[in-house]
Amino acid sequence: MRFKPKKQTTKVDDLFSIRMGLTKTGDVKLEMDYVDPEIFKQSMEKEAPNFQDTWKVTSLLRFLKASGDRIMEKANGYLI
C-alpha cells in the first residue's frame, strides 16, 4: 500500500456564507452568516494597513450581503 502525503491546505476565514439544511424532523433551515463590511474595513485598516485590496473585499461583502438578503427573503416563499 502506498502512502499518499496529505495535500497541504490553506486556512480560510469565512467572511460570508449561506447555508441550507434539513433537520431530523424534516424542517428546512436557512442561515446566512457574514462579516459586517464596515467592521471588516475598519479592522483591516487598523490591523493590516498594507493590504491593498481592502476596498475590493469590502465591496464584495456589501454585494454578497445584499444578494444574500434577497435570497433569504425569496427563499422564505418556498418554505411557507
Secondary structure as the mmCIF struct_conf table of DSSP 4:
data_model
#
loop_
_struct_conf.conf_type_id
_struct_conf.id
_struct_conf.beg_label_comp_id
_struct_conf.beg_label_asym_id
_struct_conf.beg_label_seq_id
_struct_conf.end_label_comp_id
_struct_conf.end_label_asym_id
_struct_conf.end_label_seq_id
HELX_LH_PP_P HELX_LH_PP_P1 ARG A 2 GLN A 8
BEND BEND1 LEU A 15 LEU A 15
STRN STRN1 PHE A 16 LEU A 22
TURN_TY1_P TURN_TY1_P1 LYS A 24 THR A 25
BEND BEND2 GLY A 26 GLY A 26
STRN STRN2 VAL A 28 TYR A 34
HELX_RH_AL_P HELX_RH_AL_P1 PRO A 37 GLU A 47
TURN_TY1_P TURN_TY1_P2 PRO A 49 ASN A 50
TURN_TY1_P TURN_TY1_P3 GLN A 52 ASP A 53
HELX_RH_AL_P HELX_RH_AL_P2 THR A 54 LEU A 79
#
